[in-house]
Amino acid sequence: MGKTINSAVRNSRSSPHALLQAHRAAARDEGFQTDYRQHRPMVERSIAWLTSGNNRRLRYLGVAKNDAWFRLRAGAVNLKRLLNLGLTVRNEAWALG
């Protein structure tokens, strides 16, 4: 979904309540539920990895420094996961497995 709920509310003739009801009805669809059940555990696990240890609080004052810290943290978590999946160098190129 490219638009946010707020922009959808501003640009529509529907009330926020009507949009919420429409989204809830769409969430009851079997296809949506299947996708949700498939992807939610990995999303929850990724958030848990990012916030593990003492990483629930921001360390710096200012958006730029915290953005840089978060990107570094996310990159480190991704690299650790790739190494656990078997990331290696073969013929001067990265390869999994």
VMD Tcl script that builds the backbone (N, CA, C; Angstrom):
set m [mol new atoms 291]
animate dup $m
set s [atomselect $m all]
$s set {name element resname resid chain x y z} {
  {N N MET 1 A 0.850 -1.156 0.000}
  {CA C MET 1 A 0.000 0.000 0.000}
  {C C MET 1 A 0.898 1.222 0.000}
  {N N GLY 2 A 0.837 2.035 -1.028}
  {CA C GLY 2 A 1.702 3.174 -1.170}
  {C C GLY 2 A 1.303 4.354 -0.303}
  {N N LYS 3 A 0.031 4.475 0.023}
  {CA C LYS 3 A -0.442 5.608 0.803}
  {C C LYS 3 A -0.573 5.224 2.266}
  {N N THR 4 A -0.448 6.219 3.109}
  {CA C THR 4 A -0.682 5.978 4.523}
  {C C THR 4 A -2.167 6.111 4.810}
  {N N ILE 5 A -2.574 5.648 5.962}
  {CA C ILE 5 A -3.978 5.766 6.358}
  {C C ILE 5 A -4.392 7.227 6.408}
  {N N ASN 6 A -3.522 8.094 6.959}
  {CA C ASN 6 A -3.876 9.511 7.079}
  {C C ASN 6 A -4.107 10.147 5.725}
  {N N SER 7 A -3.233 9.874 4.737}
  {CA C SER 7 A -3.432 10.469 3.419}
  {C C SER 7 A -4.656 9.873 2.748}
  {N N ALA 8 A -4.933 8.592 3.012}
  {CA C ALA 8 A -6.132 7.987 2.441}
  {C C ALA 8 A -7.383 8.620 3.023}
  {N N VAL 9 A -7.348 8.953 4.308}
  {CA C VAL 9 A -8.498 9.601 4.943}
  {C C VAL 9 A -8.682 11.003 4.385}
  {N N ARG 10 A -7.596 11.751 4.262}
  {CA C ARG 10 A -7.691 13.118 3.746}
  {C C ARG 10 A -8.218 13.146 2.323}
  {N N ASN 11 A -7.798 12.182 1.498}
  {CA C ASN 11 A -8.137 12.197 0.083}
  {C C ASN 11 A -9.425 11.451 -0.237}
  {N N SER 12 A -10.068 10.880 0.745}
  {CA C SER 12 A -11.285 10.120 0.464}
  {C C SER 12 A -12.485 10.848 1.028}
  {N N ARG 13 A -13.641 10.411 0.580}
  {CA C ARG 13 A -14.886 10.968 1.097}
  {C C ARG 13 A -15.401 10.113 2.258}
  {N N SER 14 A -14.688 9.032 2.561}
  {CA C SER 14 A -15.094 8.135 3.639}
  {C C SER 14 A -14.582 8.646 4.975}
  {N N SER 15 A -15.240 8.214 6.012}
  {CA C SER 15 A -14.785 8.562 7.351}
  {C C SER 15 A -13.671 7.605 7.760}
  {N N PRO 16 A -12.861 7.991 8.735}
  {CA C PRO 16 A -11.817 7.071 9.218}
  {C C PRO 16 A -12.422 5.761 9.726}
  {N N HIS 17 A -13.598 5.837 10.323}
  {CA C HIS 17 A -14.250 4.633 10.821}
  {C C HIS 17 A -14.592 3.685 9.671}
  {N N ALA 18 A -15.088 4.233 8.570}
  {CA C ALA 18 A -15.440 3.397 7.416}
  {C C ALA 18 A -14.193 2.751 6.819}
  {N N LEU 19 A -13.095 3.506 6.752}
  {CA C LEU 19 A -11.854 2.932 6.232}
  {C C LEU 19 A -11.333 1.831 7.145}
  {N N LEU 20 A -11.419 2.037 8.449}
  {CA C LEU 20 A -10.982 1.028 9.401}
  {C C LEU 20 A -11.801 -0.247 9.246}
  {N N GLN 21 A -13.102 -0.102 9.076}
  {CA C GLN 21 A -13.964 -1.274 8.866}
  {C C GLN 21 A -13.596 -1.992 7.573}
  {N N ALA 22 A -13.270 -1.229 6.521}
  {CA C ALA 22 A -12.886 -1.847 5.248}
  {C C ALA 22 A -11.576 -2.614 5.389}
  {N N HIS 23 A -10.613 -2.033 6.108}
  {CA C HIS 23 A -9.334 -2.727 6.315}
  {C C HIS 23 A -9.519 -3.986 7.154}
  {N N ARG 24 A -10.369 -3.910 8.161}
  {CA C ARG 24 A -10.626 -5.099 8.987}
  {C C ARG 24 A -11.317 -6.189 8.180}
  {N N ALA 25 A -12.227 -5.788 7.295}
  {CA C ALA 25 A -12.897 -6.779 6.443}
  {C C ALA 25 A -11.891 -7.436 5.509}
  {N N ALA 26 A -10.968 -6.645 4.950}
  {CA C ALA 26 A -9.944 -7.204 4.068}
  {C C ALA 26 A -9.027 -8.148 4.842}
  {N N ALA 27 A -8.766 -7.853 6.126}
  {CA C ALA 27 A -7.894 -8.694 6.939}
  {C C ALA 27 A -8.538 -10.034 7.264}
  {N N ARG 28 A -9.853 -10.126 7.165}
  {CA C ARG 28 A -10.534 -11.401 7.412}
  {C C ARG 28 A -10.475 -12.333 6.210}
  {N N ASP 29 A -10.006 -11.831 5.074}
  {CA C ASP 29 A -9.896 -12.633 3.859}
  {C C ASP 29 A -8.905 -13.779 4.084}
  {N N GLU 30 A -9.212 -14.937 3.564}
  {CA C GLU 30 A -8.371 -16.118 3.774}
  {C C GLU 30 A -6.974 -15.945 3.169}
  {N N GLY 31 A -6.886 -15.305 2.007}
  {CA C GLY 31 A -5.582 -15.065 1.384}
  {C C GLY 31 A -4.707 -14.161 2.228}
  {N N PHE 32 A -5.318 -13.115 2.796}
  {CA C PHE 32 A -4.579 -12.212 3.675}
  {C C PHE 32 A -4.092 -12.966 4.903}
  {N N GLN 33 A -4.957 -13.774 5.491}
  {CA C GLN 33 A -4.592 -14.528 6.690}
  {C C GLN 33 A -3.438 -15.486 6.419}
  {N N THR 34 A -3.463 -16.121 5.250}
  {CA C THR 34 A -2.390 -17.056 4.891}
  {C C THR 34 A -1.053 -16.333 4.794}
  {N N ASP 35 A -1.042 -15.201 4.087}
  {CA C ASP 35 A 0.192 -14.423 3.969}
  {C C ASP 35 A 0.654 -13.911 5.334}
  {N N TYR 36 A -0.285 -13.454 6.129}
  {CA C TYR 36 A 0.025 -12.908 7.451}
  {C C TYR 36 A 0.671 -13.971 8.328}
  {N N ARG 37 A 0.087 -15.163 8.340}
  {CA C ARG 37 A 0.637 -16.252 9.158}
  {C C ARG 37 A 2.003 -16.705 8.661}
  {N N GLN 38 A 2.226 -16.587 7.353}
  {CA C GLN 38 A 3.505 -17.013 6.789}
  {C C GLN 38 A 4.630 -16.042 7.154}
  {N N HIS 39 A 4.365 -14.744 7.105}
  {CA C HIS 39 A 5.430 -13.755 7.253}
  {C C HIS 39 A 5.569 -13.177 8.652}
  {N N ARG 40 A 4.533 -13.219 9.469}
  {CA C ARG 40 A 4.600 -12.571 10.778}
  {C C ARG 40 A 5.696 -13.128 11.690}
  {N N PRO 41 A 5.888 -14.452 11.796}
  {CA C PRO 41 A 6.928 -14.945 12.710}
  {C C PRO 41 A 8.324 -14.388 12.398}
  {N N MET 42 A 8.676 -14.292 11.125}
  {CA C MET 42 A 9.997 -13.780 10.767}
  {C C MET 42 A 10.098 -12.289 11.066}
  {N N VAL 43 A 9.021 -11.550 10.858}
  {CA C VAL 43 A 9.024 -10.120 11.187}
  {C C VAL 43 A 9.218 -9.933 12.693}
  {N N GLU 44 A 8.476 -10.698 13.488}
  {CA C GLU 44 A 8.607 -10.606 14.942}
  {C C GLU 44 A 10.011 -10.992 15.396}
  {N N ARG 45 A 10.586 -12.013 14.779}
  {CA C ARG 45 A 11.933 -12.462 15.130}
  {C C ARG 45 A 12.958 -11.389 14.784}
  {N N SER 46 A 12.789 -10.752 13.627}
  {CA C SER 46 A 13.718 -9.693 13.221}
  {C C SER 46 A 13.672 -8.521 14.188}
  {N N ILE 47 A 12.481 -8.134 14.620}
  {CA C ILE 47 A 12.355 -7.051 15.592}
  {C C ILE 47 A 13.009 -7.452 16.911}
  {N N ALA 48 A 12.840 -8.702 17.306}
  {CA C ALA 48 A 13.456 -9.180 18.544}
  {C C ALA 48 A 14.980 -9.127 18.445}
  {N N TRP 49 A 15.533 -9.489 17.289}
  {CA C TRP 49 A 16.984 -9.424 17.119}
  {C C TRP 49 A 17.472 -7.984 17.203}
  {N N LEU 50 A 16.732 -7.056 16.601}
  {CA C LEU 50 A 17.156 -5.651 16.613}
  {C C LEU 50 A 17.105 -5.048 18.009}
  {N N THR 51 A 16.162 -5.500 18.829}
  {CA C THR 51 A 15.982 -4.892 20.145}
  {C C THR 51 A 16.615 -5.702 21.271}
  {N N SER 52 A 17.334 -6.768 20.943}
  {CA C SER 52 A 17.923 -7.588 22.001}
  {C C SER 52 A 19.055 -6.833 22.693}
  {N N GLY 53 A 19.371 -7.282 23.855}
  {CA C GLY 53 A 20.407 -6.612 24.633}
  {C C GLY 53 A 19.882 -5.305 25.192}
  {N N ASN 54 A 20.656 -4.277 25.068}
  {CA C ASN 54 A 20.260 -2.965 25.578}
  {C C ASN 54 A 19.925 -2.033 24.418}
  {N N ASN 55 A 19.212 -2.534 23.414}
  {CA C ASN 55 A 18.965 -1.767 22.203}
  {C C ASN 55 A 17.517 -1.311 22.060}
  {N N ARG 56 A 16.806 -1.187 23.167}
  {CA C ARG 56 A 15.433 -0.703 23.112}
  {C C ARG 56 A 15.349 0.814 23.181}
  {N N ARG 57 A 16.400 1.428 23.636}
  {CA C ARG 57 A 16.410 2.890 23.791}
  {C C ARG 57 A 17.386 3.511 22.799}
  {N N LEU 58 A 17.072 4.727 22.392}
  {CA C LEU 58 A 17.981 5.450 21.511}
  {C C LEU 58 A 19.184 5.930 22.303}
  {N N ARG 59 A 20.328 5.924 21.664}
  {CA C ARG 59 A 21.568 6.252 22.351}
  {C C ARG 59 A 21.979 7.708 22.208}
  {N N TYR 60 A 21.520 8.370 21.182}
  {CA C TYR 60 A 22.026 9.699 20.861}
  {C C TYR 60 A 20.897 10.715 20.809}
  {N N LEU 61 A 21.281 11.991 20.856}
  {CA C LEU 61 A 20.338 13.076 20.634}
  {C C LEU 61 A 20.394 13.434 19.156}
  {N N GLY 62 A 19.244 13.554 18.535}
  {CA C GLY 62 A 19.204 13.936 17.130}
  {C C GLY 62 A 18.861 12.777 16.230}
  {N N VAL 63 A 18.128 13.094 15.185}
  {CA C VAL 63 A 17.645 12.081 14.251}
  {C C VAL 63 A 18.785 11.477 13.441}
  {N N ALA 64 A 19.711 12.294 12.970}
  {CA C ALA 64 A 20.780 11.806 12.093}
  {C C ALA 64 A 21.658 10.760 12.782}
  {N N LYS 65 A 22.068 11.049 14.021}
  {CA C LYS 65 A 22.925 10.092 14.731}
  {C C LYS 65 A 22.186 8.799 15.040}
  {N N ASN 66 A 20.907 8.899 15.442}
  {CA C ASN 66 A 20.145 7.689 15.731}
  {C C ASN 66 A 19.849 6.898 14.471}
  {N N ASP 67 A 19.643 7.583 13.352}
  {CA C ASP 67 A 19.432 6.893 12.084}
  {C C ASP 67 A 20.685 6.123 11.695}
  {N N ALA 68 A 21.855 6.761 11.835}
  {CA C ALA 68 A 23.115 6.086 11.519}
  {C C ALA 68 A 23.324 4.884 12.435}
  {N N TRP 69 A 23.024 5.049 13.739}
  {CA C TRP 69 A 23.173 3.941 14.684}
  {C C TRP 69 A 22.243 2.789 14.314}
  {N N PHE 70 A 20.986 3.088 13.971}
  {CA C PHE 70 A 20.037 2.043 13.634}
  {C C PHE 70 A 20.457 1.311 12.366}
  {N N ARG 71 A 20.915 2.047 11.363}
  {CA C ARG 71 A 21.354 1.399 10.120}
  {C C ARG 71 A 22.555 0.479 10.370}
  {N N LEU 72 A 23.473 0.926 11.215}
  {CA C LEU 72 A 24.622 0.091 11.564}
  {C C LEU 72 A 24.162 -1.156 12.313}
  {N N ARG 73 A 23.242 -0.996 13.249}
  {CA C ARG 73 A 22.699 -2.123 14.022}
  {C C ARG 73 A 21.994 -3.118 13.094}
  {N N ALA 74 A 21.156 -2.605 12.199}
  {CA C ALA 74 A 20.433 -3.484 11.268}
  {C C ALA 74 A 21.412 -4.212 10.348}
  {N N GLY 75 A 22.437 -3.510 9.871}
  {CA C GLY 75 A 23.441 -4.157 9.021}
  {C C GLY 75 A 24.191 -5.251 9.760}
  {N N ALA 76 A 24.512 -5.001 11.027}
  {CA C ALA 76 A 25.221 -6.006 11.822}
  {C C ALA 76 A 24.351 -7.235 12.055}
  {N N VAL 77 A 23.075 -7.024 12.341}
  {CA C VAL 77 A 22.154 -8.154 12.551}
  {C C VAL 77 A 22.007 -8.954 11.255}
  {N N ASN 78 A 21.882 -8.248 10.120}
  {CA C ASN 78 A 21.767 -8.944 8.836}
  {C C ASN 78 A 23.028 -9.733 8.506}
  {N N LEU 79 A 24.190 -9.138 8.753}
  {CA C LEU 79 A 25.449 -9.831 8.483}
  {C C LEU 79 A 25.584 -11.072 9.367}
  {N N LYS 80 A 25.238 -10.940 10.636}
  {CA C LYS 80 A 25.301 -12.083 11.543}
  {C C LYS 80 A 24.388 -13.215 11.055}
  {N N ARG 81 A 23.201 -12.849 10.602}
  {CA C ARG 81 A 22.268 -13.867 10.099}
  {C C ARG 81 A 22.808 -14.528 8.834}
  {N N LEU 82 A 23.361 -13.735 7.921}
  {CA C LEU 82 A 23.928 -14.309 6.695}
  {C C LEU 82 A 25.094 -15.242 6.999}
  {N N LEU 83 A 25.933 -14.872 7.973}
  {CA C LEU 83 A 27.034 -15.756 8.356}
  {C C LEU 83 A 26.512 -17.060 8.945}
  {N N ASN 84 A 25.440 -16.982 9.730}
  {CA C ASN 84 A 24.852 -18.197 10.289}
  {C C ASN 84 A 24.199 -19.056 9.207}
  {N N LEU 85 A 23.779 -18.437 8.106}
  {CA C LEU 85 A 23.201 -19.191 6.992}
  {C C LEU 85 A 24.265 -19.783 6.084}
  {N N GLY 86 A 25.528 -19.449 6.335}
  {CA C GLY 86 A 26.621 -20.054 5.578}
  {C C GLY 86 A 27.248 -19.141 4.542}
  {N N LEU 87 A 27.234 -17.841 4.749}
  {CA C LEU 87 A 27.851 -16.908 3.805}
  {C C LEU 87 A 29.353 -17.134 3.774}
  {N N THR 88 A 29.903 -17.363 2.601}
  {CA C THR 88 A 31.337 -17.585 2.429}
  {C C THR 88 A 31.797 -16.897 1.151}
  {N N VAL 89 A 33.109 -16.887 0.951}
  {CA C VAL 89 A 33.679 -16.340 -0.289}
  {C C VAL 89 A 34.142 -17.511 -1.140}
  {N N ARG 90 A 33.642 -17.573 -2.360}
  {CA C ARG 90 A 34.066 -18.611 -3.316}
  {C C ARG 90 A 34.416 -17.939 -4.624}
  {N N ASN 91 A 35.582 -18.202 -5.133}
  {CA C ASN 91 A 36.037 -17.616 -6.390}
  {C C ASN 91 A 35.887 -16.099 -6.382}
  {N N GLU 92 A 36.321 -15.482 -5.300}
  {CA C GLU 92 A 36.294 -14.024 -5.129}
  {C C GLU 92 A 34.882 -13.444 -5.193}
  {N N ALA 93 A 33.867 -14.218 -4.818}
  {CA C ALA 93 A 32.484 -13.726 -4.792}
  {C C ALA 93 A 31.791 -14.318 -3.568}
  {N N TRP 94 A 30.830 -13.580 -3.031}
  {CA C TRP 94 A 30.070 -14.057 -1.886}
  {C C TRP 94 A 29.090 -15.133 -2.330}
  {N N ALA 95 A 28.928 -16.161 -1.495}
  {CA C ALA 95 A 28.004 -17.254 -1.813}
  {C C ALA 95 A 27.388 -17.773 -0.521}
  {N N LEU 96 A 26.134 -18.167 -0.590}
  {CA C LEU 96 A 25.462 -18.777 0.560}
  {C C LEU 96 A 25.506 -20.289 0.431}
  {N N GLY 97 A 25.693 -20.928 1.573}
  {CA C GLY 97 A 25.611 -22.396 1.592}
  {C C GLY 97 A 26.833 -23.001 1.113}
}
mol reanalyze $m
mol bondsrecalc $m
mol representation Tube
mol addrep $m
